[in-house]
Amino acid sequence: MRKVVIQVEDLEKGLNRFKTAWETGEPQGEFVTFDSVEVLLKTITTKRWELLRVLQKNGPMGIRPLARLLGRDVKNVHSDIQALKEIGLIEDHENGVWVPFDQIESHIVLASVA
């Protein structure tokens, strides 16, 4: 099963995970990491979450059929697909585009400063 974790994490923690992977030769998992909740929510909007859910459920498909299924404009769906491709959550497929992950997790931790 292929899983990706979408998370908010500071640069130091991400570099430590990379260092561990480098030193041990062991994969540390697949991550899409943002440096703030605000950037995460700006990048993965509600409509993009829905697009991911529908595409993951239905498998590879073209942009037009996906837009019809979502009840959205083709141009807007295309734009959202490009944004999600840039961060690695969607990839091209011979039948259009697809979500290459069986599972998508999101980790957002809010911690007090005190």
N, C-alpha and C positions, 0 to 999 in steps of 0.2 A: 504494500500500500504506500502510495506516495502522498506525503503530507507537507504542507507549507504553513508556517506560523507568521502571521502578520502582527507586528508588535511595535511598541514605542520603547526605545532603548537608547541610552547615551552612547557616544562613540567609543568610550573606553571599554564598555562591556562587550561591544561588538568586536573590537580589536582583540580583546582577551579570548573570545570564542574562536576567532580566526587563528590566533597564536596556538591555542590548544589543538586545533585541527592540523595545523602545520607541523607541530612537534610530534603529535601522536600518529599522524596519518589517518586518523579516524574522522569520518564525517560528523559534523555537529548538527546536522539537520538542514532544512531549507528554510530560509527566513526572508521576509520582506520587512525591512526595519525603517522606521521613521524616527526623527529626533524629537517630535512633539505630537501630542494628540491633535493639535490644530492642523498640522500638515497631513497627518493620516486622514482626518475627516475631510479635508479639502481634496485630497487625492482619490480616496475611495468614498465617493458620495453614496447616498441612499440608492440612487438609480444604478450606480455601478455595482453595488452589492447585489441588487436584484438581477442585473445582467449576469453576474458570476453565478448566482444560484440557478437561474434558468439554463444557462449554457452548461453548467456542470451536470444538471439533472438530465438534459436532453442530448448531450453529446455534441460532437462536431457539427457545425452548420454554417451556412452562409450568412452574411450580414442582413440581407433582405428578409429571409425567413425569421431570423432572430428578432429583427425590428417588428415584424408583424406579430410575433408571439408576445413581445413586450408591449405592443400597442404604442410604439414610439416612432419618431421620424428616423429614417435611414441615416441621414447626416449626423444626427446626434448620437445614434448608436455607434456609428463608425468612429466618431470622435472619442467616445468612451472606450471603445475597443483599443484604439491607439494608445490611450493613456494607460490602460491595464496591461498592454503589451510592453510598454516602456518599463514597468516595474516587475514584469515576469509572471503575472498571474494568468495571462492569456497568450497562447502561441498559435502560429499558423498551422493549418492541417490541410491535407489534400481535399477535404470536404468543406473548407472554410476556415473557421477558427474554433479553438476548444480550450477548455481548462484542463491542463495536464495533471491536476492533482485530484486524488480521491477524497482528500479531506483538507479543508481550510479552517485553521484556527485563528482567533484573534485574541491577543493578550494586551490589555490596557490596565495598568496598575496606577491608581492614584494614591499617593502617599503624602502624609502630612510632613511639613518641614520641621516641626517641633520635635 
